[in-house]
Amino acid sequence: MKLQYEIDLKQAEERVEDGGAALIIESDLLDDNFFIRLQSWDETGDHLTLNSLRGKKLKISIEELR
């Protein structure tokens, strides 16, 4: 089984927790009761990888491995 979703991070909900160490970006519901959360932990607050994805459109693929 393979699922594919596209999410637009321009429209995703974003929040910062733990004094800036956690950066969390959540998509809207992709279908019934299913959403995607991208989360970064960086005690410096830089979040280089997750910040490089801000404002972009992503394709997320989920594939079952046997």
ABEGO torsion letter per residue (X at the ends): XBBBBBBBAAABBBBBBGGGABBBBBBBBABBGBBBBBBBBBAAGAGAAAAAABGBBBBBBBBBBX
